Amino acid sequence: MKSFRLLIVILLISFGFLLVSCGSDDDDDDSGNAPTDDDDNDNDDNDDNNDDNDDNDNDDNDDNDDTTPEWLTIPAGQMSVHIRLNPYYLEILGPDSQTLLATNEPEKALNLSPMPFLPHGFQAGNFGDNWYYAAEVLDWSQDGDTWTVNVRAVNTQERNREAGLTLIFEKAADNHLVFSTTATGVEEVKYYSGGYRLDADEHFFGLGLQYDDIDQRGKIRTMFVGLGVDLTDQIQNHAPMPFYFSSRGYGLFVEDKGRGYFDMGYTRDDAYGYKYYTDRLTTHVFWGPAPLDIIENYTGVTGRPPMNPDYLFGHLHWRNVNNSESEVYADADALREHGIPTSSIMVDAPWQTSYSTFVFNECPSGCQFSDAQAVIDYVHDQGYAFYLWTAEFVNRVSPVEVPGMIEDNSAQFNFAKDNGYLVSILGLLYEYPWWHDNGAMVNFLNPNAYTWYQDLVRNVMNMGVQGFKMDGGEYIGADTLGLWPANAFNLGDFGDAMTEQYEYKWAYHQLFWELAQEYNGGLGVCTVRTAVWGEQTHINYFWPGDMESDWSFALGLPADIIGGLTLGTAGFPYYGSNDGGFASYDADDPQLLMRWTAHSAFRPIFESPKNGAQEVWEHYAAPMEDVYRRYAVIHTRLFPYMKAYAREATLTGHPIMRMLPLVYLDDTITYDRNWDYLLGDWLLVEPVYLHDQFERDIYLPADRWVDYWTNEVYDGPDNFTRDVPQEDIPVYAKAGAIIPLLDPSVETLWPTDNPEVIDHTDVADLLWVELYPYGNSSFTLEDDTAFALAQSGGGFTLTVSGAPLARTYSLRAVPATYDGGAPSTVTGPAGALTEYASYVEWDAAASGWFYDSTAGNLWIRDTFLAGTVTVD
């Protein structure tokens, strides 16, 4: 009966909200072209007008006429702002006077549904006909690098309705311009907008987590996390970011915590823009022109990601449900027995007595755990980090999902409710139907609730837990296209309708981040499934939630590949999904798991399948276990390569997985290569993403490339088709590549004193390095070991410096990269090395070299602290 009454209340509230929405449509019905003050505002004449700004004295404003428009020029480092005074028109130019951004002319501004493309406008009140646009510059002033421009704004429907608009431009750095817009003369502003001209050759990349394309041209994107669907009936994504970079060599970031939209040519192909529900709109423009430089500038404003702890670069094991501690013990042992290197074990829900007590479901007999502390200690000893699942809900009544759980959690729930720690819905309801029954969300914006909840979490942090996988996070601030209106969730005096969807997620994640780092010396783990801009600073990796276990372009394997690439542009370098997907998990499609596993090996985060890695030998037929082991080993061995780029990400915000336009922006073919990416600078990965696709269309950009598996050499740009058996993945090394690898004996990246388990610190003095000599190249490890590779004629040298310890270097060089072959001599820092007749002999020796003429590999081994290896 309680559930029935709750359903009736929800339906009545939702129906009432729909009636209100239909009766006061804010911007989706009315349309009309903006009136202009000029009979001929053809954009083609704008460039000719730039030279007319000989005198920026605002005393001359009264002399403006239609035949000789006057311009204001604002210098901004490598960029400059050019504003026509009447009618208002703005351009931002690059260092060579090329147009980066240009506002729409008023008569070409779009009708108001669903996105205004007005030349800097705003909506006053709650009605669609209350849009105003910038019409005429009235005056301006300068204070150092800051310029204030006051503009007359005109209503789009009634010319006699006017207001003011103040624009402030500031040169923040030589390649960084900030401008803001604020309305005056109106009582309430609901939305601000910025609309720009879209030329046929401009393309956009970024805007956070997207699943359908890396190129955002022609898309409309919702810029807040919510429920339901977005403006194009797509499922709301969990990490939209108001930042993109353009094929013109600039980037744009809207610094706002409110709800917004970007229309990148979806509604019409000659205009793009954005609107935000805010009281002041602040926009950053970054000049690159290289996209990686743009991202570095953007993350200089929003923050840079932390360096992940070593264990997160290894394979992660988890099960959707651990029915008892015996499964945790068994998995920890079996992973070692089956030779699958694994560095972490995560215990998902359920594990608590109730949701969310942060007390293990533990008793001497008949519970999920008999001794949770013993489980944690054992897992650590076997070489695994250990972390847990959580969500933002507290249940009054918890489902009994495994033996020992307590159904009645009303004491904790009522305590939290009575103290104002919970979020109410429309002031009436608390319990929300989430996927573990009904629960209330903790109001993390309430400092007292924040402290109370952290104290609960400390209970398990004191037991040696590394951190948490933070599920959920998308409910606060749900949009009108979801289940609730934007203001449905009552955060008391701690929330603001404009920004609560941002602030709530930030506080939720920050709470666990603080504890994970406090209890683990800065090496804790926090993984999230929702994120807002700037959160790259306090999470370890982004998990996209329940991807579909299929080949679909909506949320299957193809979408997962794109998601990691698009989110990476916003400063989030660590991304990983459940291997093989989650929703409707199909354990009877080995081809899907093989393809997904191969892709997971060549990205920073590699999570096991939904039901655990043990499935590969318990459920699947051969050769699944061998394939899974192969890629888990490859992923673990890539640790020193990945960690070097993790340090780069920490210093610059650069992604580790890089969509091709990030590096080859001048190559327009790359704009459509949704499923190709660079891993760091040197490895090009082209996963297979279609069912029964045993041939792959390969595109190699303009560099020399070497097939990572066969050593076949290609000169790009090149486009061809190659065979790809279901257990393989196309990977190419760029000529000049230096790829450091761990010793193949490593079983874990979690340090352990257990002599039966080999962790990476046990073999820190052993390093394998793959070399593709071609001209001059270099690579620096996270520990500052520097490699310099120099190829000339028929030989090459490798110089090592800055290493913290002497190492045995096992090198695999590919002379075919420079059209070379078998060397005559190989010399190490201490003298000539011995040549061996076979790989087996070489591998058994402490030093020496062997050339495999069949495979084209030159194997070299020597031990030294610093010095040069010379191949002639």
C-alpha positions in Angstrom: 0.0 0.0 0.0 2.9 2.4 0.8 4.4 1.7 -2.7 0.9 2.3 -4.3 0.5 5.7 -2.5 4.1 6.6 -3.4 3.3 5.8 -7.1 0.1 7.9 -7.0 2.0 10.9 -5.6 4.8 10.6 -8.2 2.3 10.4 -11.0 0.3 13.4 -9.8 3.4 15.5 -9.4 4.7 14.5 -12.8 1.4 15.1 -14.5 1.1 18.5 -12.8 4.6 19.4 -13.9 3.9 18.4 -17.5 0.8 20.7 -17.5 2.9 23.6 -16.2 5.6 22.9 -18.8 3.1 22.8 -21.6 1.4 26.0 -20.5 4.7 28.0 -20.2 7.1 26.8 -22.8 10.2 28.8 -22.3 11.9 28.6 -25.7 10.7 25.7 -27.8 7.7 27.1 -29.7 8.1 30.8 -30.7 10.2 31.6 -33.7 11.2 34.6 -35.6 14.3 36.3 -37.2 15.9 39.0 -35.2 15.3 42.5 -36.6 18.4 44.4 -37.7 19.6 48.0 -37.8 21.4 47.5 -41.2 20.0 46.8 -44.6 23.0 44.8 -45.7 25.0 42.8 -43.2 26.5 40.3 -45.5 29.2 38.3 -43.7 31.3 38.3 -46.7 32.1 42.0 -46.2 33.3 41.5 -42.6 36.9 41.0 -43.4 37.0 44.1 -45.5 35.8 46.1 -42.5 38.6 45.0 -40.1 40.9 47.7 -41.5 38.5 50.5 -40.7 39.3 50.5 -37.0 41.9 53.3 -37.1 40.5 55.1 -34.0 38.8 53.3 -31.1 37.9 56.5 -29.3 34.3 56.0 -28.2 33.6 59.8 -28.7 33.1 58.9 -32.4 30.3 56.5 -31.8 27.6 59.0 -32.9 29.3 59.2 -36.4 28.4 55.6 -37.2 26.4 55.0 -40.4 25.4 52.1 -42.5 27.9 52.6 -45.3 31.0 52.9 -43.1 30.7 50.8 -40.0 33.2 51.4 -37.2 35.0 48.7 -35.4 36.6 48.3 -31.9 39.7 46.2 -31.8 40.8 44.6 -28.5 44.3 43.0 -28.5 44.4 39.7 -26.6 47.9 38.2 -27.0 48.0 35.9 -30.0 44.3 36.6 -30.5 42.3 39.8 -31.0 38.7 40.7 -30.7 37.1 42.8 -33.5 33.6 44.3 -32.7 31.5 46.2 -35.2 29.7 48.9 -33.3 26.4 49.1 -35.1 24.9 46.7 -35.8 26.8 44.5 -33.3 29.0 41.8 -34.8 32.0 40.2 -33.2 35.0 38.2 -34.5 37.9 36.6 -32.6 40.9 36.4 -34.8 44.0 34.2 -34.6 47.7 35.3 -34.8 47.6 35.4 -38.6 44.3 37.4 -38.6 42.4 34.2 -39.5 38.8 34.0 -38.2 38.4 31.7 -35.2 34.9 32.7 -34.0 32.4 35.1 -35.6 28.9 35.8 -34.3 25.8 35.3 -36.4 24.4 38.4 -38.2 21.1 39.2 -36.5 19.0 38.5 -39.7 20.6 35.1 -39.9 20.0 34.2 -36.3 17.9 31.1 -35.8 14.4 30.9 -34.6 14.2 30.0 -31.0 13.5 26.3 -31.1 15.3 24.6 -29.6 18.5 26.7 -29.5 19.0 30.5 -30.1 21.9 31.4 -32.2 21.7 35.1 -31.4 24.9 37.2 -31.5 25.3 37.1 -27.7 21.8 37.1 -26.3 19.7 36.3 -23.2 16.2 35.2 -22.3 14.4 37.3 -19.7 11.6 35.6 -17.7 10.0 32.3 -18.6 8.6 32.9 -22.1 10.0 32.1 -25.5 9.4 35.6 -26.9 11.6 37.3 -24.2 14.9 36.8 -26.0 17.1 39.8 -26.4 20.2 40.0 -28.7 23.2 42.4 -28.8 22.3 45.1 -31.3 24.7 48.1 -30.9 27.8 49.0 -28.9 27.1 52.1 -26.7 30.5 52.6 -25.1 33.6 50.9 -23.8 36.5 51.3 -21.4 39.9 49.7 -20.9 41.8 48.9 -17.7 45.0 47.1 -18.5 44.2 43.8 -20.2 40.5 44.1 -19.3 38.0 45.8 -21.6 34.4 46.5 -20.7 31.9 46.9 -23.6 28.3 48.1 -23.0 25.8 47.0 -25.6 22.2 47.9 -26.3 20.1 44.7 -26.5 16.9 44.5 -28.4 13.9 42.1 -27.9 13.6 39.6 -30.8 9.9 40.3 -31.2 9.3 43.9 -30.1 11.8 46.5 -31.1 10.7 48.9 -28.5 11.6 46.5 -25.7 15.3 47.1 -24.9 17.8 46.1 -22.2 21.5 46.3 -21.7 24.3 43.7 -22.1 27.8 44.2 -20.6 30.6 42.2 -22.1 34.0 42.0 -20.3 37.0 40.8 -22.3 40.3 39.8 -20.5 43.6 38.5 -21.8 44.3 35.8 -19.2 47.4 34.7 -21.0 49.1 35.1 -24.4 46.9 32.3 -25.8 43.9 32.6 -23.5 41.0 35.0 -23.8 38.1 35.2 -21.3 34.9 37.0 -21.9 31.7 37.2 -20.0 28.2 38.5 -20.7 25.8 40.0 -18.1 22.3 41.5 -18.8 21.1 44.8 -17.3 17.7 46.4 -17.3 15.6 43.3 -16.8 14.4 41.7 -13.7 15.2 38.0 -14.3 17.5 36.3 -16.8 16.8 32.6 -17.4 19.3 31.8 -20.2 22.3 33.3 -21.8 23.4 32.3 -25.3 26.3 32.6 -27.7 25.7 32.0 -31.4 28.4 31.8 -34.1 28.7 31.4 -37.8 29.4 27.8 -38.9 31.4 27.4 -42.1 31.4 24.3 -44.2 34.9 23.2 -43.3 34.8 23.6 -39.5 34.6 20.6 -37.2 34.5 20.2 -33.4 35.8 17.6 -31.0 35.1 17.1 -27.3 32.1 18.1 -25.2 32.8 15.3 -22.8 31.6 11.7 -22.8 29.9 11.0 -26.2 29.2 7.6 -27.7 28.2 8.2 -31.3 31.0 10.2 -32.9 34.3 11.9 -32.1 33.3 14.8 -34.5 30.6 16.9 -32.8 29.6 18.8 -35.9 25.9 18.3 -36.5 25.2 17.3 -32.9 23.2 18.8 -30.1 24.5 18.0 -26.7 23.0 18.4 -23.3 25.5 19.8 -20.8 24.2 18.3 -17.6 23.8 14.9 -16.2 20.2 13.9 -15.9 17.6 11.1 -16.2 15.7 10.1 -19.3 16.7 11.2 -22.8 18.3 14.4 -24.1 17.1 16.7 -26.9 17.7 14.1 -29.6 16.1 11.2 -27.7 19.5 9.8 -26.8 20.1 8.4 -23.3 21.6 11.1 -21.1 25.3 10.6 -20.9 27.0 10.7 -17.5 29.9 13.1 -18.1 29.1 16.0 -20.5 31.8 18.7 -20.6 31.4 22.3 -21.9 34.7 22.2 -23.8 35.6 21.5 -27.4 38.5 22.2 -29.7 37.9 23.2 -33.3 39.6 22.2 -36.6 40.5 25.9 -36.8 43.1 25.5 -34.0 41.2 27.0 -31.0 39.3 25.6 -28.1 36.3 27.0 -26.2 35.2 26.4 -22.6 32.0 27.6 -21.0 32.8 28.0 -17.3 29.4 27.5 -15.9 27.9 25.0 -13.4 24.4 25.3 -14.6 22.4 23.5 -17.1 23.2 24.2 -20.7 23.1 23.0 -24.3 25.5 23.0 -27.3 24.1 22.9 -30.8 27.0 22.3 -33.1 25.1 22.6 -36.4 22.4 20.1 -35.6 19.5 22.5 -36.2 21.0 24.3 -39.2 24.3 23.7 -41.0 25.5 27.4 -41.0 25.2 28.2 -37.3 26.3 26.8 -33.9 26.1 28.0 -30.4 25.2 27.3 -26.8 22.8 28.5 -24.1 23.1 28.3 -20.3 20.7 28.6 -17.4 22.9 31.0 -15.4 23.1 34.6 -14.0 26.4 35.3 -15.9 27.9 33.5 -18.9 31.7 33.2 -18.9 33.5 31.8 -22.0 37.2 30.9 -22.4 38.8 30.8 -25.8 42.2 29.1 -26.1 44.6 29.4 -29.1 46.7 26.3 -29.8 46.9 25.7 -32.6 47.9 22.1 -31.7 45.0 20.4 -29.9 47.2 19.0 -27.1 48.3 22.5 -26.4 44.6 23.6 -26.2 43.9 20.8 -23.7 46.9 21.9 -21.7 45.5 25.4 -21.5 42.0 24.2 -20.7 43.2 21.9 -17.8 45.3 24.8 -16.6 42.0 26.5 -15.8 39.9 23.4 -14.7 42.6 21.4 -13.0 44.8 18.4 -13.9 44.3 14.7 -13.0 46.3 13.0 -10.2 48.9 10.4 -10.8 47.1 7.0 -10.4 48.6 4.5 -8.0 50.5 1.7 -9.7 47.9 -1.0 -9.1 45.3 0.8 -11.2 47.4 0.2 -14.3 47.0 -3.5 -13.8 44.1 -5.9 -14.6 41.1 -5.4 -12.2 39.0 -8.4 -11.1 35.4 -8.0 -9.8 32.1 -10.0 -9.7 28.7 -8.4 -9.9 27.8 -10.3 -6.8 30.0 -12.1 -4.3 27.6 -14.5 -2.5 30.1 -15.3 0.1 33.7 -14.7 1.2 34.7 -18.1 -0.2 34.3 -16.7 -3.7 36.7 -13.8 -2.9 39.3 -16.3 -1.6 38.8 -18.6 -4.6 39.1 -15.9 -7.1 42.3 -14.5 -5.5 43.9 -18.0 -5.7 42.6 -18.9 -9.1 43.8 -15.8 -10.9 47.4 -16.7 -9.8 47.0 -20.4 -10.7 45.7 -19.5 -14.2 48.5 -17.0 -14.8 46.3 -14.0 -15.3 48.2 -11.0 -13.8 45.8 -9.0 -11.7 46.5 -6.1 -9.4 43.1 -5.3 -7.8 40.0 -7.0 -6.5 36.8 -5.0 -6.1 33.8 -6.3 -4.2 30.6 -4.9 -5.6 27.2 -4.7 -4.0 26.1 -6.2 -1.8 28.7 -6.3 1.0 27.0 -4.3 3.8 24.4 -5.2 6.4 22.1 -2.7 4.7 22.3 0.2 2.2 24.4 2.2 3.4 25.7 1.2 6.8 29.3 0.7 5.8 29.4 -2.3 8.1 30.4 -5.6 6.5 27.7 -8.2 6.4 29.6 -10.3 8.8 28.9 -13.0 11.5 30.4 -16.2 12.6 28.1 -18.3 10.5 25.4 -17.7 7.9 26.5 -14.3 6.7 28.3 -13.2 3.5 31.5 -12.8 5.5 32.7 -14.6 8.6 35.8 -12.4 9.0 36.0 -9.5 6.7 39.3 -8.3 8.0 40.9 -11.7 7.3 39.6 -11.4 3.7 41.1 -8.0 3.2 44.4 -9.1 4.7 44.5 -12.3 2.5 43.8 -10.3 -0.6 46.6 -7.9 0.1 49.0 -10.7 0.9 48.3 -12.3 -2.5 49.2 -9.1 -4.2 45.9 -7.3 -4.8 44.6 -3.9 -3.8 41.1 -4.1 -2.3 38.2 -1.7 -2.8 34.4 -1.6 -2.5 31.2 -0.4 -4.2 29.0 2.4 -2.9 26.2 4.7 -4.0 24.6 7.9 -2.6 21.5 6.2 -1.1 20.5 5.3 2.4 17.6 2.7 2.6 14.9 2.6 5.2 14.3 -1.0 4.1 17.1 -3.0 2.3 16.5 -6.0 0.1 18.0 -9.2 1.5 20.1 -10.0 -1.5 22.5 -12.4 0.3 22.3 -14.2 3.6 22.9 -12.1 6.6 21.6 -8.7 5.3 19.3 -6.8 7.6 16.0 -5.7 6.1 15.1 -3.1 8.6 17.5 -0.1 8.5 15.0 2.4 9.8 17.1 3.5 12.8 19.9 4.9 10.5 17.4 6.2 8.0 15.3 8.0 10.6 18.3 9.5 12.3 19.5 10.9 9.0 16.1 12.2 8.1 15.4 13.8 11.5 18.7 15.6 11.3 18.1 17.0 7.8 20.8 14.8 6.2 18.6 13.5 3.4 17.3 15.0 0.2 13.6 15.3 -0.1 11.7 15.2 -3.4 9.4 18.2 -4.0 9.3 18.6 -0.2 7.1 15.5 0.2 9.0 12.3 -0.4 12.4 10.9 0.5 12.5 7.4 -0.9 13.4 7.1 -4.5 13.1 3.8 -6.5 16.7 3.1 -7.2 18.1 -0.3 -8.3 18.5 -1.6 -4.7 14.9 -0.9 -3.7 13.8 2.5 -2.3 16.3 4.9 -0.7 17.0 8.5 0.0 20.0 10.4 -1.2 22.4 11.9 1.3 22.6 15.7 1.1 26.4 15.9 0.7 26.0 19.7 0.4 25.0 19.9 4.1 28.3 20.0 6.0 26.9 18.1 8.9 25.6 15.3 6.7 29.0 15.3 4.9 30.8 14.7 8.2 28.3 12.1 9.4 28.6 10.1 6.3 32.4 10.3 6.3 32.4 8.9 9.8 30.4 6.0 8.6 32.9 5.3 5.8 35.8 5.5 8.2 34.6 2.2 9.6 35.8 0.3 6.6 38.7 2.6 5.7 40.3 1.6 9.1 40.3 -2.0 7.9 42.7 -1.3 5.0 40.3 -0.7 2.1 41.9 1.3 -0.8 38.7 3.2 -1.7 35.4 3.0 -3.6 33.7 2.5 -6.9 31.0 5.3 -6.7 27.9 4.3 -8.5 25.0 6.6 -9.4 25.3 10.3 -9.1 23.0 11.3 -11.9 19.8 12.0 -10.0 20.2 15.4 -8.5 19.3 18.1 -11.1 17.4 15.7 -13.4 16.1 17.7 -16.3 12.5 18.2 -17.5 12.9 15.5 -20.1 13.6 12.9 -17.3 11.5 11.9 -14.4 11.7 15.0 -12.4 11.8 18.8 -12.9 15.1 20.5 -12.3 14.1 21.8 -8.8 12.5 18.6 -7.6 15.2 17.6 -5.2 15.2 19.8 -2.1 18.7 20.5 -0.8 17.5 23.0 1.8 19.6 26.1 2.2 22.6 24.2 0.8 21.6 23.9 -2.9 21.0 26.3 -5.7 18.7 25.4 -8.6 21.2 26.7 -11.1 24.2 24.8 -9.9 23.1 22.0 -7.6 23.4 19.3 -10.3 27.1 20.3 -10.5 27.8 20.8 -6.8 26.1 17.7 -5.6 28.2 15.4 -7.8 31.4 17.2 -6.8 30.7 16.9 -3.1 29.7 13.2 -3.4 32.9 12.3 -5.1 35.1 14.6 -3.0 33.9 12.9 0.2 35.2 9.5 -0.8 38.3 11.0 -2.5 39.4 12.7 0.7 39.1 9.5 2.7 40.7 7.2 0.1 43.8 9.5 0.0 43.9 10.1 3.8 44.0 6.4 4.6 46.3 5.3 1.8 49.0 7.9 1.8 47.6 9.5 -1.4 47.4 6.1 -3.2 43.7 5.4 -2.7 41.2 4.8 -5.4 37.9 6.6 -6.4 36.2 5.6 -9.6 33.0 7.3 -10.7 30.2 6.8 -13.2 29.2 10.5 -13.4 31.4 13.5 -13.6 31.2 17.3 -14.1 33.9 19.5 -15.5 37.0 19.8 -13.2 36.4 16.5 -11.5 39.4 15.1 -13.2 41.3 16.5 -10.2 39.7 14.1 -7.6 38.9 10.8 -9.3 41.2 8.0 -10.4 39.2 6.8 -13.3 35.9 7.1 -15.0 33.7 4.0 -15.4 30.8 4.6 -17.8 28.3 2.5 -16.0 26.2 -0.3 -17.5 27.4 -0.5 -21.1 25.4 -3.0 -23.2 26.9 -6.4 -23.7 26.5 -6.2 -27.5 27.8 -4.7 -30.7 25.3 -1.8 -30.8 26.4 1.7 -31.7 24.2 3.1 -28.9 25.9 1.6 -25.8 27.8 -1.4 -27.0 31.5 -2.0 -27.8 31.6 0.6 -30.6 30.2 3.3 -28.2 32.6 2.3 -25.5 35.6 2.9 -27.7 34.4 6.4 -28.7 33.5 7.2 -25.1 37.0 6.9 -23.9 38.3 9.1 -26.7 35.8 11.9 -26.3 36.0 12.1 -22.5 39.8 12.1 -22.7 39.8 15.5 -24.4 38.3 17.1 -21.2 41.3 16.1 -19.0 40.1 12.7 -18.0 42.9 10.3 -19.0 41.7 7.2 -17.2 38.6 5.4 -18.6 37.5 1.8 -18.5 34.3 -0.2 -18.8 33.4 -3.7 -17.7 35.1 -6.0 -20.1 32.4 -7.4 -22.5 29.8 -4.9 -21.3 27.3 -5.2 -18.4 23.6 -4.8 -19.3 22.1 -8.0 -20.8 25.5 -9.6 -20.4 25.9 -12.2 -23.0 28.2 -15.0 -21.8 27.5 -16.9 -25.0 29.3 -14.5 -27.3 33.0 -15.3 -27.0 33.8 -13.2 -30.1 32.4 -10.1 -28.3 34.5 -10.7 -25.2 37.6 -11.4 -27.2 37.3 -8.1 -29.2 36.5 -6.1 -26.0 39.4 -7.7 -24.1 41.9 -6.9 -26.9 40.7 -3.2 -26.8 40.9 -3.2 -22.9 44.5 -4.3 -23.0 45.5 -1.1 -24.9 43.8 1.5 -22.7 44.7 2.6 -19.2 42.0 0.7 -17.3 41.2 -3.0 -17.8 38.3 -4.4 -15.8 37.2 -8.0 -15.8 33.8 -9.2 -17.2 30.6 -8.7 -15.2 30.7 -12.1 -13.5 34.5 -12.1 -13.0 37.6 -13.2 -14.8 37.1 -16.8 -13.7 34.4 -17.0 -16.3 37.0 -17.3 -19.0 37.9 -20.8 -17.8 34.7 -21.8 -16.0 32.2 -20.9 -18.8 33.9 -20.3 -22.1 35.6 -22.9 -24.3 39.2 -22.7 -25.4 40.9 -20.6 -26.5 39.2 -17.9 -24.4 41.4 -18.4 -21.4 44.6 -18.1 -23.5 43.3 -15.0 -25.2 42.3 -13.3 -22.0 45.7 -14.2 -20.4 47.6 -12.9 -23.4 46.0 -9.5 -23.2 46.1 -9.3 -19.4 49.9 -9.9 -19.7 50.3 -7.3 -22.4 48.3 -4.8 -20.4 50.4 -5.4 -17.3 53.7 -5.2 -19.2 52.7 -1.9 -20.7 52.8 -0.3 -17.2 56.0 1.7 -17.6 54.8 3.0 -20.9 51.4 3.9 -19.5 52.8 5.5 -16.4 55.1 7.8 -18.4 51.9 9.1 -20.1 50.1 9.3 -16.8 52.8 11.7 -15.6 52.3 13.7 -18.7 48.6 13.8 -18.0 49.3 15.0 -14.5 51.5 17.8 -15.8 49.5 18.8 -18.9 46.1 17.2 -18.9 46.8 15.3 -22.1 44.8 12.1 -22.6 46.6 8.8 -22.8 44.1 7.4 -25.4 44.1 10.0 -28.1 41.6 10.4 -31.0 43.5 10.9 -34.2 42.5 14.6 -34.7 44.4 15.4 -31.5 47.6 14.7 -33.4 46.6 14.8 -37.1 44.2 17.8 -37.1 45.2 18.8 -40.6 44.2 15.3 -41.9 40.4 15.5 -42.4 40.2 11.8 -42.9 40.8 11.3 -39.2 37.6 13.2 -38.4 35.6 10.0 -39.3 38.0 7.5 -37.7 35.8 6.9 -34.7 37.4 3.7 -33.6 41.1 4.4 -34.2 43.3 6.0 -31.5 46.8 6.5 -30.4 48.0 5.1 -27.1 50.4 7.8 -26.1 52.6 9.1 -28.9 53.8 5.8 -30.4 51.1 3.1 -30.6 48.2 3.3 -33.1 45.3 1.0 -32.1 42.5 0.1 -34.4 40.1 -2.3 -32.5 37.6 -4.5 -34.3 34.1 -3.4 -33.2 31.6 -5.2 -35.5 30.2 -8.7 -35.2 31.8 -11.2 -37.5 34.2 -8.6 -38.8 37.3 -10.6 -39.7 38.7 -7.9 -42.0 39.5 -4.4 -40.7 39.7 -1.2 -42.7 43.0 0.3 -41.7 44.0 3.9 -42.0 47.6 5.0 -41.3 48.2 8.8 -41.1 51.2 10.5 -42.6 54.1 8.8 -40.7 56.0 5.6 -41.1 54.3 2.7 -39.3 55.4 -0.8 -38.3 52.9 -3.6 -37.6 53.3 -4.4 -33.9 52.8 -8.1 -34.5 54.5 -8.8 -37.8 57.1 -6.0 -38.2 55.7 -5.2 -41.7 56.5 -1.5 -42.6 54.1 1.0 -44.1 54.4 4.6 -45.2 51.4 6.7 -44.5 49.0 8.1 -45.4 47.8 4.6 -46.4 44.4 2.9 -46.4 44.0 -0.8 -46.8 42.1 -3.9 -45.5 43.7 -6.6 -43.4 42.6 -9.9 -42.0 41.9 -9.9 -38.2 41.1 -13.2 -36.6 38.8 -12.9 -33.6 41.7 -13.2 -31.1 43.7 -10.3 -32.7 43.7 -6.5 -32.7 45.5 -4.3 -35.2 48.3 -2.3 -33.5 51.0 -0.2 -35.3 54.1 1.4 -33.8 55.2 4.7 -35.2 58.7 4.8 -36.6 61.0 6.1 -33.8 59.0 4.4 -31.1 60.5 3.5 -27.8 58.2 1.2 -25.8 59.3 0.2 -22.3 57.8 -3.0 -20.9 57.8 -4.8 -17.5 59.4 -8.2 -17.3 56.9 -10.9 -18.3 57.2 -12.6 -14.9 55.2 -9.8 -13.1 51.9 -11.0 -11.6 50.8 -7.8 -9.9 51.4 -4.0 -9.5 50.4 -4.2 -5.8 53.6 -4.6 -3.7 53.5 -7.7 -1.5 56.0 -9.4 0.7 54.6 -12.8 -0.3 57.6 -14.7 -1.9 55.2 -16.7 -4.1 53.9 -13.7 -5.9 56.0 -11.5 -8.1 55.2 -7.8 -8.1 56.8 -5.1 -10.2 59.1 -3.9 -7.4 60.6 -7.4 -7.2 62.0 -7.0 -10.7 62.6 -3.3 -10.8 66.1 -3.9 -12.2 64.7 -5.7 -15.3 63.3 -3.7 -18.1 62.4 -4.7 -21.6 62.3 -2.0 -24.3 61.0 -2.3 -27.9 62.8 0.0 -30.4 61.7 1.1 -33.9 64.8 3.2 -34.9 64.1 5.9 -37.4 65.8 9.3 -37.2 66.1 10.7 -33.7 63.5 10.1 -31.0 63.3 10.0 -27.2 61.3 8.7 -24.3 61.4 9.4 -20.6 60.1 7.1 -17.9 58.1 8.3 -14.9 61.3 7.8 -12.8 63.2 10.1 -15.1 65.1 7.4 -16.9 65.7 8.9 -20.4 66.2 7.0 -23.6 67.6 8.7 -26.7 67.3 6.7 -29.9 69.4 7.9 -32.9 69.3 6.1 -36.3 71.7 6.9 -39.1 72.5 4.9 -42.2 72.4 1.2 -41.4 72.7 1.4 -37.7 71.5 3.1 -34.5 72.4 4.0 -31.0 70.4 3.9 -27.8 71.6 6.1 -24.9 70.3 5.7 -21.4 70.7 8.3 -18.7 69.1 9.5 -15.5 68.2 6.0 -14.3 67.8 5.7 -10.5 69.4 2.2 -10.5 71.4 -0.2 -12.7 69.1 -2.3 -14.8 69.3 -5.3 -17.1 67.9 -4.0 -20.4 66.4 -6.6 -22.8 65.9 -4.8 -26.1 63.9 -5.8 -29.1 64.8 -3.7 -32.1 63.2 -3.8 -35.6 65.8 -2.8 -38.1 63.2 -3.0 -40.9 61.9 0.3 -39.6 64.9 2.0 -41.3 65.2 -0.6 -44.1 68.0 -2.3 -42.2 68.9 -5.9 -41.5 71.3 -8.0 -39.5 74.0 -6.0 -37.8 77.7 -6.9 -37.9 78.5 -5.8 -34.3 76.6 -4.7 -31.2 78.4 -2.8 -28.5 77.3 -2.0 -25.0 78.7 0.6 -22.5 81.4 -1.9 -21.4 82.4 -3.2 -24.8 81.3 -5.6 -27.6 78.5 -8.0 -26.8 78.5 -11.7 -27.7 76.4 -12.9 -30.6 74.2 -15.9 -30.1 72.8 -18.4 -32.7 69.2 -18.7 -31.3 66.7 -16.8 -29.2 66.8 -19.6 -26.5 70.6 -19.1 -26.1 70.3 -15.4 -26.0 67.4 -15.5 -23.4 69.5 -17.7 -21.1 72.5 -15.3 -21.2 73.2 -12.3 -19.0 74.2 -10.2 -22.0 74.6 -10.6 -25.8 72.6 -10.3 -29.0 70.7 -12.4 -31.5 69.2 -11.4 -34.8 66.1 -13.4 -35.8 66.1 -13.1 -39.6 62.7 -14.8 -39.9 60.8 -12.4 -37.6 63.1 -9.4 -38.3 63.8 -8.9 -34.6 67.2 -7.9 -33.1 67.5 -9.0 -29.5 70.0 -7.2 -27.3 70.7 -7.6 -23.5 73.1 -5.8 -21.3 73.3 -4.5 -17.7 74.4 -0.9 -16.9 73.4 2.3 -15.0 73.9 4.6 -17.9 75.6 4.5 -21.3 75.1 3.8 -25.0 74.3 0.6 -26.9 75.6 0.9 -30.5 74.4 -1.3 -33.4 76.5 -1.2 -36.6 
